[in-house]
Amino acid sequence: MTVRILAGALIAGTVSLWATTSLAHSVKAEPKEAVHAAFDIIETTIVTKGDTAVFTTRVRADAGSEKPAATGKFEGSDVYAYVWPTSLNSSEIGFDKDQGIVALAVTFHPDFDDAAYGGKNRDVWHPHWVVLAADKACGGGLKVIDIPEGAKPTVPKTWPGVPLLIDSPEYPTSFKGDAVGVEIPLTLISGIAGAKFDGVTAGLKVDGNLHAPLLCVSNVFKVASGNLSLPGQVVPAK
């Protein structure tokens, strides 16, 4: 259901489906025992506080406690992620315009590094901007968009040099009990005010043959809205 809705929006080239959804300031979800507590989203929010945008997702318990097992190689390795899909345009995060679905993701992947400027980040939860598109080749129906060989798209300064529409900014990221949070200066994402959003927890996988798609959403653990309708709206914190 989630994948069909998102794929339809991408094919239509519009977010009209999301725009017609009744907006809420946060997205709340009923707990589901079938979902691991660390990925069972209870509430997801994005608010502005002064000159900062604060992204927060609360889960049933122990945010960040579950991490993928190391495989010892890049090909076929796993990534776990807390994700905020948004209505932002890809040009607002440093890529070319209208490339796909813009999402902030806090990820953990023990088998490779993808920090900016050649840094190391395989041993810590860390944030990324990613641009997503529908792809039936992926188990979860979505992929991080590949950069074809020889292409030279516009990329942010903190692009990690991998052939994907992915950015590796060093935003303050925290895990406290049942919550994961990220703080971003509004000067870096001025378009976030009033934007729409949702919350997702998911597993991703690097293609075992390193062919397009290179990085697939392989398993969606939970979608806060239930249908990826982006019902949340970014508002100033009370």
Phi, psi and chi 1 to 4 in degrees:
 res  aa     phi    psi   chi1   chi2   chi3   chi4
   1 MET       -  -50.3  179.5   66.1  172.9      -
   2 THR   -57.6  -48.9  -63.9      -      -      -
   3 VAL   -64.1  -40.4  172.0      -      -      -
   4 ARG   -62.6  -41.2  -68.8 -159.9  -60.6  -89.4
   5 ILE   -64.6  -46.9  -69.8  173.9      -      -
   6 LEU   -66.4  -43.2 -178.8   54.2      -      -
   7 ALA   -60.2  -40.9      -      -      -      -
   8 GLY   -62.6  -40.2      -      -      -      -
   9 ALA   -65.6  -39.0      -      -      -      -
  10 LEU   -67.0  -43.8  -72.4  167.4      -      -
  11 ILE   -63.5  -37.9  -67.7  169.6      -      -
  12 ALA   -72.9  -17.9      -      -      -      -
  13 GLY    71.0   30.7      -      -      -      -
  14 THR  -150.4  158.5  178.2      -      -      -
  15 VAL  -108.4   28.7  -66.8      -      -      -
  16 SER   -61.3  -33.0   60.7      -      -      -
  17 LEU   -59.5  -43.3  173.2   64.6      -      -
  18 TRP   -69.5  -38.9  -54.6  -25.8      -      -
  19 ALA   -65.6  -26.1      -      -      -      -
  20 THR   -87.5   -4.6   57.9      -      -      -
  21 THR   -75.3  138.4  -56.8      -      -      -
  22 SER   -61.1  121.8  178.0      -      -      -
  23 LEU   -82.0  143.3  -65.6  177.0      -      -
  24 ALA  -126.5  158.0      -      -      -      -
  25 HIS   -74.9  -30.9  -66.7  166.4      -      -
  26 SER  -132.6  168.4   67.6      -      -      -
  27 VAL  -116.6  117.5 -174.8      -      -      -
  28 LYS  -107.0  151.2  -63.0 -177.9  180.0  180.0
  29 ALA  -140.0  146.6      -      -      -      -
  30 GLU   -74.5  141.5  -67.9  -63.9  -37.6      -
  31 PRO   -63.9  149.0   21.6  -31.7      -      -
  32 LYS  -130.3  114.1  -67.1 -175.9  177.6 -179.6
  33 GLU   -61.7  -23.7  -67.6  -64.6  -33.0      -
  34 ALA   -71.4  -17.6      -      -      -      -
  35 VAL   -96.1  136.2  178.9      -      -      -
  36 HIS   -56.4  137.9 -166.9  -74.3      -      -
  37 ALA   -54.2  -35.6      -      -      -      -
  38 ALA   -69.7  -14.5      -      -      -      -
  39 PHE  -121.6    5.3  -63.8  118.6      -      -
  40 ASP   -85.7   92.4 -171.8    9.1      -      -
  41 ILE   -64.5  130.3  -60.7  172.7      -      -
  42 ILE  -103.2  -38.1  -57.6  -57.8      -      -
  43 GLU  -159.7  141.7 -177.3  178.5   20.7      -
  44 THR  -131.0  139.2 -169.8      -      -      -
  45 THR  -141.4  154.4   62.6      -      -      -
  46 ILE  -135.8  121.9  -54.6  174.6      -      -
  47 VAL  -131.4  161.9  -63.1      -      -      -
  48 THR  -104.8  135.2   57.2      -      -      -
  49 LYS  -128.7  104.9  -69.1 -175.8  177.2  179.9
  50 GLY    62.0 -119.0      -      -      -      -
  51 ASP  -101.2   22.6   59.6   -0.9      -      -
  52 THR  -131.3  142.1  -56.3      -      -      -
  53 ALA   -99.0  130.2      -      -      -      -
  54 VAL  -115.1  116.9 -178.9      -      -      -
  55 PHE   -99.2  127.9  -67.1   62.3      -      -
  56 THR  -139.1  135.8  -53.5      -      -      -
  57 THR  -127.9  128.7  -71.6      -      -      -
  58 ARG  -103.6  135.6  -69.6  176.9   48.8 -118.0
  59 VAL  -117.4  176.8  -67.0      -      -      -
  60 ARG   -63.1  -34.3 -172.6  152.4   43.7   88.1
  61 ALA  -173.7  151.9      -      -      -      -
  62 ASP    57.0   53.9  -56.3  -38.1      -      -
  63 ALA   -57.9  134.2      -      -      -      -
  64 GLY    82.1   -0.8      -      -      -      -
  65 SER   -76.4  -25.9   61.0      -      -      -
  66 GLU   -96.2  126.7  -73.5  -66.6  -51.3      -
  67 LYS  -132.0  149.3  -58.6  169.5 -175.8  175.6
  68 PRO   -68.8  149.2   22.9  -32.1      -      -
  69 ALA   -74.2  141.6      -      -      -      -
  70 ALA   -69.9  141.0      -      -      -      -
  71 THR  -105.6  -16.7   65.4      -      -      -
  72 GLY    88.0    1.8      -      -      -      -
  73 LYS  -152.0  159.0   59.2 -178.4 -178.8  179.1
  74 PHE   -71.0  -49.3  178.5   57.3      -      -
  75 GLU   -61.1  128.5  -58.8   92.5  -29.6      -
  76 GLY    79.1    4.4      -      -      -      -
  77 SER   -76.3  163.4   59.9      -      -      -
  78 ASP  -110.4  154.6  -67.2  -51.8      -      -
  79 VAL  -133.1  133.5  179.5      -      -      -
  80 TYR  -106.2  146.6  -74.7  174.2      -      -
  81 ALA  -149.3  141.6      -      -      -      -
  82 TYR  -103.1  123.9  -64.1   85.6      -      -
  83 VAL  -128.2  141.1 -173.1      -      -      -
  84 TRP  -118.4   91.8  -66.7  -96.7      -      -
  85 PRO   -65.2  141.0  -17.9   31.8      -      -
  86 THR  -133.9  172.7   74.4      -      -      -
  87 SER   -94.0    9.8   60.9      -      -      -
  88 LEU   -60.7  150.7  -70.9  170.7      -      -
  89 ASN   -86.6  146.5 -165.8  -76.4      -      -
  90 SER   -59.0  -25.4   50.5      -      -      -
  91 SER   -69.1  -20.2   61.9      -      -      -
  92 GLU   -79.5   -8.6  -64.8 -180.0  -88.0      -
  93 ILE  -119.6   15.8   59.6  167.0      -      -
  94 GLY   102.8    2.3      -      -      -      -
  95 PHE  -102.5  178.6  -65.5  102.6      -      -
  96 ASP   -66.0  162.0  -68.6  -47.5      -      -
  97 LYS   -71.8  146.3 -171.8  176.6 -179.7 -179.0
  98 ASP    58.4   44.2  -60.2  -25.6      -      -
  99 GLN   -88.0  -24.5  -65.0  -59.0  -64.5      -
 100 GLY   161.6 -157.5      -      -      -      -
 101 ILE   -86.1  121.3  -56.8  -57.9      -      -
 102 VAL   -89.9  127.9  171.9      -      -      -
 103 ALA  -138.5  143.2      -      -      -      -
 104 LEU   -91.6  134.6 -177.7   71.4      -      -
 105 ALA  -133.5  133.4      -      -      -      -
 106 VAL  -102.1  119.1  173.3      -      -      -
 107 THR  -125.3  160.4   69.6      -      -      -
 108 PHE  -137.6  127.8 -165.7  101.7      -      -
 109 HIS  -148.0  109.5   40.8   75.2      -      -
 110 PRO   -78.8   -4.0   29.9  -35.6      -      -
 111 ASP  -105.5   -3.1  -71.8  -59.4      -      -
 112 PHE  -159.3  159.7   61.2   93.1      -      -
 113 ASP  -108.0  140.8  -61.3  -59.9      -      -
 114 ASP  -143.3   38.0   57.7    3.0      -      -
 115 ALA   -77.7  160.4      -      -      -      -
 116 ALA   -67.5  151.5      -      -      -      -
 117 TYR    58.4   29.5  -46.8  116.9      -      -
 118 GLY    76.4   16.9      -      -      -      -
 119 GLY   -74.2  172.0      -      -      -      -
 120 LYS  -104.4  135.6  -54.5  -64.0 -177.5 -177.8
 121 ASN  -149.5   12.6   61.1    0.6      -      -
 122 ARG   -70.6  -16.7   68.9  176.8   65.9 -164.9
 123 ASP  -103.4    8.8  -64.1  -39.3      -      -
 124 VAL  -139.5  151.5  -65.6      -      -      -
 125 TRP   -67.5  137.6  -72.7   95.9      -      -
 126 HIS  -152.8  156.7   56.0  -86.2      -      -
 127 PRO   -91.3  153.3   32.7  -34.9      -      -
 128 HIS  -141.6  148.0  -71.8  -68.1      -      -
 129 TRP   -91.3  136.3  -74.9  112.0      -      -
 130 VAL  -132.0  152.2  -66.0      -      -      -
 131 VAL  -115.4  122.5 -174.6      -      -      -
 132 LEU  -108.8  154.8  -55.8  169.7      -      -
 133 ALA  -146.3  157.1      -      -      -      -
 134 ALA   -70.4  141.3      -      -      -      -
 135 ASP  -155.8  117.0 -164.8  -43.8      -      -
 136 LYS   -67.0  -16.1  -66.9 -179.6 -180.0  178.8
 137 ALA   -71.5  -15.3      -      -      -      -
 138 CYS   -97.5  140.5  -64.0      -      -      -
 139 GLY   -58.5  -36.2      -      -      -      -
 140 GLY   -90.7    1.1      -      -      -      -
 141 GLY    83.0    1.4      -      -      -      -
 142 LEU  -134.1  156.1  -63.1  168.5      -      -
 143 LYS  -138.5  158.3   68.0  177.6  179.0 -178.1
 144 VAL   -79.4  129.5  179.1      -      -      -
 145 ILE   -64.4  130.5  -65.1  176.5      -      -
 146 ASP   -77.3  151.9  -62.6  -86.8      -      -
 147 ILE  -102.2  113.7  -62.1  175.4      -      -
 148 PRO   -61.7  150.7  -20.0   32.4      -      -
 149 GLU   -57.9  130.4 -174.3  175.4   -4.6      -
 150 GLY    91.0  -15.6      -      -      -      -
 151 ALA   -75.1  149.7      -      -      -      -
 152 LYS  -131.8   70.1  -64.8 -177.1  179.1  179.3
 153 PRO   -72.6  164.6   31.4  -37.7      -      -
 154 THR   -69.4  130.9  -58.5      -      -      -
 155 VAL  -133.8  155.6  -64.5      -      -      -
 156 PRO   -69.4  163.8  -14.5   28.8      -      -
 157 LYS   -62.6  -28.6  -68.5 -178.6  178.5  178.7
 158 THR   -98.6   18.8   45.7      -      -      -
 159 TRP   -59.4  131.1  175.1   64.2      -      -
 160 PRO   -80.9    3.9   29.8  -36.4      -      -
 161 GLY    86.3   10.0      -      -      -      -
 162 VAL   -94.7  155.1  -63.1      -      -      -
 163 PRO   -79.2   56.0   29.9  -36.0      -      -
 164 LEU  -141.0  154.8  -64.4  167.3      -      -
 165 LEU   -81.7   82.3  -64.6 -172.0      -      -
 166 ILE  -141.7  142.9 -175.1  172.2      -      -
 167 ASP  -124.8  149.8 -172.5   23.7      -      -
 168 SER  -124.7   63.4  -60.5      -      -      -
 169 PRO   -73.6  154.7   29.7  -35.5      -      -
 170 GLU   -99.4   68.4  -65.7 -175.8   -9.5      -
 171 TYR   -82.6  143.9  -58.9  143.9      -      -
 172 PRO   -58.9  125.2  -24.2   34.3      -      -
 173 THR  -129.0  135.0  -57.9      -      -      -
 174 SER  -137.1  150.0   62.8      -      -      -
 175 PHE  -123.0  121.1  -76.1   83.2      -      -
 176 LYS  -135.7  105.4  -63.0  179.9 -179.8  178.3
 177 GLY    60.8 -111.9      -      -      -      -
 178 ASP   -95.3   10.0   65.4   -7.0      -      -
 179 ALA  -128.3  144.6      -      -      -      -
 180 VAL  -118.0  136.6   51.4      -      -      -
 181 GLY  -139.1  150.7      -      -      -      -
 182 VAL  -135.6  138.0 -177.1      -      -      -
 183 GLU  -116.6  130.7  -63.5 -175.8    0.2      -
 184 ILE  -131.4  128.6  -54.2  175.8      -      -
 185 PRO   -59.5  134.8  -22.8   33.9      -      -
 186 LEU   -62.8  -24.2  -73.0  176.6      -      -
 187 THR   -63.1  -20.9   54.6      -      -      -
 188 LEU   -92.7  -20.8  -59.5 -179.6      -      -
 189 ILE  -142.6   63.2   49.4  164.9      -      -
 190 SER   -60.3  -25.8   57.8      -      -      -
 191 GLY   -75.8   -2.0      -      -      -      -
 192 ILE   -71.3  -27.5 -164.5   67.4      -      -
 193 ALA   -60.5  121.5      -      -      -      -
 194 GLY    83.7   -3.2      -      -      -      -
 195 ALA   -67.5  161.7      -      -      -      -
 196 LYS  -100.6  155.7  -64.1  179.6  -74.8  -65.3
 197 PHE  -157.5  171.1   66.4   89.5      -      -
 198 ASP  -146.3 -179.0 -148.7  -33.9      -      -
 199 GLY  -131.9  138.8      -      -      -      -
 200 VAL  -140.7  143.4  175.2      -      -      -
 201 THR  -116.9  139.2   49.2      -      -      -
 202 ALA  -157.1  161.1      -      -      -      -
 203 GLY  -109.7  138.9      -      -      -      -
 204 LEU  -120.2  160.5  -63.8   87.9      -      -
 205 LYS  -140.8  136.8 -175.8  175.9  -74.6  -70.3
 206 VAL   -77.2  131.5  176.1      -      -      -
 207 ASP   -56.9  131.4 -168.7  -62.1      -      -
 208 GLY   -63.0  -23.3      -      -      -      -
 209 ASN  -103.6    1.7  -65.2  -43.6      -      -
 210 LEU    58.2   29.2  -60.3 -178.4      -      -
 211 HIS  -102.8  159.3  -67.9  157.2      -      -
 212 ALA   -61.9  132.7      -      -      -      -
 213 PRO   -76.9  137.0   27.2  -33.2      -      -
 214 LEU   -72.5  -40.3  175.6   59.5      -      -
 215 LEU  -129.3  110.4 -175.7   58.0      -      -
 216 CYS  -102.4  146.7  -84.0      -      -      -
 217 VAL   -76.1  109.8  177.0      -      -      -
 218 SER   -94.7  -24.7   56.3      -      -      -
 219 ASN  -155.2  117.9 -171.6   10.6      -      -
 220 VAL   -89.5  115.8  176.4      -      -      -
 221 PHE   -76.5  -46.9  -57.4  142.2      -      -
 222 LYS  -161.4  145.1 -171.7  170.9 -177.0  179.0
 223 VAL  -115.0  124.3  178.6      -      -      -
 224 ALA   -56.1  -45.7      -      -      -      -
 225 SER   -78.2  -17.8   66.7      -      -      -
 226 GLY    90.0  -21.5      -      -      -      -
 227 ASN  -140.7   13.9   57.9   10.1      -      -
 228 LEU    54.2   41.7 -152.7   61.9      -      -
 229 SER   -88.3    2.6   54.9      -      -      -
 230 LEU    50.9   55.8  -84.5   69.8      -      -
 231 PRO   -79.7  -13.2   30.9  -36.5      -      -
 232 GLY   -75.9  156.6      -      -      -      -
 233 GLN  -136.1  134.0 -175.4  174.7   29.8      -
 234 VAL   -73.9  122.9 -178.6      -      -      -
 235 VAL  -133.4  163.2  -62.5      -      -      -
 236 PRO   -63.7  142.7  -22.3   34.3      -      -
 237 ALA   -66.0  145.7      -      -      -      -
 238 LYS   -82.4      -  -65.1 -179.2  179.4  179.5
